[in-house]
Amino acid sequence: MTCPTQSKAWGKLRKFSESFKERGFRLNSLFRDSSRFSRFSLSHNHLTLDYSKNLLDQETLKALFELSADMRLEESIEAMFEGDRINTSEDRQVLHTALRIPANENPHNEVKDCLQRMEIMVNRIHSGKWKGFSGKNIKDIVNIGIGGSDLGPRLVCDALEDFKVGEQNLHFVSNVDPSHFDEVISELNPETTIFIVASKSFKTPETALNAAIAKKWLLEASDAPVAIEKHFIAITSNKNGAIDFGVAEDNVFPVWDWVGGRYSVWSAIGLPVALSVGMESFIAFHAGAHSMDRHFQEESAEKNMPVIMALITVWYNAFFNCQSSAVVPYSHRLKELPFYLQQLSMESLGKSVTKENDQVSINTGEILWGTVGTNSQHSYFQLLHQGTQFVPIDFVAIAKTRSKSVDHNEMHNHLLANCLSQSLALMKGNSESEEAQKKVTGNKPSNTLLIDELNPFNLGCLIALYEHKVFVQSILWNINAFDQWGVELGKIISKDIYKELTSTDNESNELDSSTKNLIKLIKRNMPHK
């Protein structure tokens, strides 16, 4: 079956949703059943998913599982793990899961070779064997990349700051705005700084421009072309392009076409992570993801975390007109998680064409947003509690803190109390309030993901959970989660706009009046050469 609306389960779900709305269903009434939590929660290793605070009963859940069977979900999962070319628009395999198979089990020799080379590189830099052009040890590492080449490493390095072993400071440059490069580079010494240029094609415009500026900055300080070899690492599938740029061949690491950008932190794109926390923790990060891979591949839908999370999202999207969802981590270390998940979800699922190249007949994708708690409670939680938008939430909490600050346990307990109280308040509300402006209706659904503690293994498990959730959604909607053709048009047009901005010739007749006049205003404020 290629269209979910053709499934008998779809009709059942429509009736169930109408029934929920017509009878004034109250979410907190489900908790009259004392076994609700045990029947609507799952644990895997050190991660627990509580999905009991959702607009779900057993009949609805059963129909959702029937929908997944009708859409042949199990076959699709196997097809991905078996290396079928499920990225149909680009005729590619999708094998990011192969990157995290343990070395002694991994049939992909190129993956094992790359990890060994990464370990050698990490040891060279940590031990001080890698010297800059003036013979000094490396103190700062700047990752130049954008999208998956930035968001993944940035998230993991930030989340695992407590596991940092390298003495070098890590920095990230992604935006083409020169202020971003200036901000990062302002206090760095060219003699003790190396750059990692992470670009699958080695042609990504923002990355190429920033790399060129970094090269110029370095050459101005060293006055020796050979310095490039001592200060640049490249992670790319375009090896020749990197060598032509000046990167030493031994410092070029591969990315394969079967690894999508937003799934690439497990590859050599994760080198900044390895440099920050060491190879042992980087491998533990892989191991956590691999454990979730096994869970996803081997467990039935009824006991499968990614499947259940995806089914709930599809349920709300299709039958409750849900257009957005929030991810709110109650952990400062996970403050980058919503930004990472934005790309993972919206670039994967922002599609309006099926895998057969037909227009979709249902809503697909969702706007994903969020920030860290408790900060979020003082910005947008007002809308969640009393607004008119239907916004399901994923709360992510860490049971045990690694903080060593004064009164850290007391502070952490306050943090967790806020997390749990928000999910309860959203569900329950205070409908008995007599004053309308103070009334909170409740009935707002949420998941809670509770992690025992934040460490490399558990972080890998969490990220892989969301990867697989997104994949399941794509199967249920019959769209390709692994391409992103929509981003290409803007890139093409930007080249023409750049020519207009830098040209002294007459303006183009092909542009609309809005764009023409905006260009005029910009040129009017440009410094004259």
Buried (B, 14 or more C-beta within 10 A) or exposed (E): EEBBEEBEBBEBBBEBBEEBEEEEBBBBEBBEBEEBEEEBBBEBBBBBBBBBBBBBBEEBBEBBBBBBBBBBBBEBBEBBBEBBEBBBBBEBBBBBBBBBBEEEEBEBEEBBEBBEBBBEBBEEBBEEEBBBBBEEBBBBBBBBBBBBBBBBBBBBBBBBBBBBEBEBBBBBBBBBEEEBBEEBBEEBEBBBBBBBBBBBEBEBBBBBBBBEBBBEBBBEBBEEEEBBBBBBBBBBBBBEBBBEBBBBEEBBBBBBEBBBBBBBBBBBBBBBBBBBBBBEBBBBBBBBBBBBBEBBBEBEBEEBBBBBBBBBBBBBBBBBEBBBBBBBBBBBBBBBBBBBBBBBBBBBBBBEBBBEEEEBEBBBBBBBBBBBBBEBBEEBBEEBBEEEEBBBBBBBBBEEBBBEEEEEEEEBEEBBEBBBEBBBBBBBBEEEEEEEEEBBBBBBBBBBBBBBEBBBBBBBBBBBBBBBBBBBBBBBBBBBBBBBEEEEEEEEEEEEBEEBEEEEEEBBEEBEEEBBEBBEEEBEEEEEE
